[in-house]
């Protein structure tokens, strides 16, 4: 849980440094426009740290691992996660 929360906090700090009320990393005038374009393409929350928002990629990883012979059967991605971390709400 601590690692998951740290990843979320790092993401939020980075985005705030780019788009926050007082951006501290970028002084490029078009950064906000690029972030808006990125959100339009990828959705509002394009770096989700939770299972619910990553089901398709997780399923695909398990399928590819089996197809490539890395796993003898297609594994269930849900078995890899601590129940507390798996139940954490989105974004």
N, C-alpha and C positions, 0 to 999 in steps of 0.2 A: 504494500500500500504506500509506503514511504517513497519508493521509486516512482510509482505511478503519479503520485501527487507532485513530486519534484518535476517530472516531465511536463505535467500540465502547467505548473507554475512557471517553468522556463519558457514554455510556449507563450503564455500570457504576458510575461515580461517583455519578450522579444517583440510581440505584436504591439504592445503599448509603446515601446521605444520608437516604433516606426509610425504609429498612427495616434498615439495618445495626445492629450491636451498640450503637452510640451515635448514633442519628439526630440529625443536626445541622440539618436544614432544617425539618422538620415536628414540631411538638409537639402536633398534633391526635391525640387518643386513638384515633380510628377510622381513621386512615390505613392501618394494617396490615390491618384488615378490608376496606377498600376495595381495597387491592392484591391481597388474596386473592380477592376477588370478580372483579376484573379478570383475574387469571390463570385463574380457573375459566371465564370467558367466552371469553378469547382464547388460552388455552394458556400453558404455562410460559415460553416464550420468544417473546413477542409483538412484540419489536423486533429481529428478526434482521438482521444485517448480513452476509449471504452470499447466494449465488445459489440454492443448493439449497433453502433455506427460502422463497424468493420466486419460484419458478418460475411459479406461477399468476398472481400480479399482473404479473410481467414479460410473460408471454404475452398477458394481457389488454391491457396498455398497447400492445403492438405491434399487436394486432388493432384496437383503438380508433383508433390513429394512422392505420392504413390506411383504416378505415371513414370517418374524418372527412376523408380526403383530405390528411393531413399527410405521408404517405409514398406513393410511387407503387406500391409493393408491400408486402406484409406482411413486415417485416424480422425477422430472427432475433436475439432479444435477446442471445444468447451472443456475438455479434460485437462488442458494445459494451464488453466487459470485458477488461482486461488478464489474460492467462492466470494469472499469479501470484495476483491478487486473486480470480479466478474459482474457483481451486482451494482457497481458504481455507476451513477447516472451519466448520461452523455456529455460530450464535449470536454 
